[in-house]
Structure formats: structure tokens, C-alpha cells
């Protein structure tokens, strides 16, 4: 019985810490995604070691009848003191109060 109670407490504390964790704004989430998600870097030929800078956003456009949003993003990446400008649109899904990058739909504009 003590083992089950311990497991329940651990699960509860894990859920509590996750839900009380830092919530990112959409802008912060997009900057994090540009810096961390491999498909974004690959589609835009951004080297792994590049620094992301000067991020600007267009309007967040909902796709009618879905939880999908498209956002235009411009940013620079800096590598060996050379700056390259990138413009692209990314697809996000709204989940409650947050947005998740769509690795299936988002990424390349091929």
C-alpha cells in the first residue's frame, strides 16, 4: 500500500510541476522552436551552431474550422560573423492557451 501511495504522490507532483512550469508566449515559443527544432533548421539551411537574432512576426492567421494557425516569421542567423536573413511561414496548432509547432505540416515552403 505504501508503494502505491508513493507512486501516486510522484505522479501528482510530476503533473503539478509540469502544469506550474514556465509558460512561454507565442513569440518566445517560436524563437525557441527556430533555435531548437531540426526540421526548421534543415528547411532553412540554418547550421546547428548558428545564433538566431532579429526575430519578427507577422499576423497569426487561423485556418477556418481548425485549430491550425499560420504565422509569417523573419529572422537572421549569424555564423562566423556573417548574417543571413530568412523569411518563412510556420504552422502551429493551438492547444489550450499554448501553440505547438506542426512538424507534419510546418517547416518548408517547397
N, C-alpha and C positions, 0 to 999 in steps of 0.2 A: 504494500500500500504506500509506503514511504517513497519507493522508487517511482510509482505513478504520479504522486504529488510533485515530486521533483521535476519530472518530465513536463507536467502541466505548467509549473511555475516557469521553467526555462522557456517553453513555447510562448507563454504570455509575455514574459519580459522581452523576448525577441520581437514579437509583434509590436509591443509598446515602443521599444526603441526605434524600430523602423518607422512607425507612424508619427513619432515625435521628432524624427530626424529633420535636418535642414531641408526646407522646401525651396527649390530653385524657381526663379521667374522663368518665363519662356525664353527671354533673352539670354539668361545665364545658362539655361539648358542647351540652347543652340550653340553657344560658344563652347561649352563642354563637349558637345557632340562633334563639332568641327575639329576639335583638338584630339578626340579620343576614338571616334568610330572609323574603322578601317575602310569601309565602303565609301565614305565621304572623301577621305584622303585619296583613295585609289581613283575615284571618278574624276577628281580634280588635279591629279598628279601632284599632290602635296606630299613631300617627303616626310617620313616619320619624325625626323629631328627638327622640322621647321617650326618656327614660332608664329602663332596666329595673332594678327593685330588688326585694328581699324574695322571692326565688325559693324555693319549697319544692316538694318532690316527694312523690308517693305511691309506692305499690309499683310495681315494674316487672313487669308481668304478661305472661307468654309466651302466645302463641296456639298451642295444641297443634298439632303437626305442621308448624309453620312456623318461620322464623327471625324472625318478627314479634313485637314487644313493644309493649304499650300502657302508657303512663305518664301518670298524672294530675299536672298541674303547676298551681301557683298562683303568681301574681306580681303586682306592681304596676308600672304605668308612670307616670312623672312627667313632666308637661309644664306649663311655666309655673307651677311650684309647686303644681299640682293633681295629686292622686294618684287613679288609677283602678285598681281591683282586677280581675284576670282569672283565671278558672278554666277549664281546658280539658284535654283528653286528647290526646296525640300518639302517632303510630305511628312506631316505629323498627324498622329491620332490623339484626340482629346480623351483622356481617361480621368474622369472626375475633374479635379482642379489642375491637373498636370497634362503635359503633352509628351508623347513618346515618338521618337523618330521612327519612320517606317523603313525598315531595312529591306522590305519586299518591294515597295512602290517608290521610295525615295532614292535619292542619290544622283544617278547620271541622267543627263538630258540627251541621250543618244537618239 
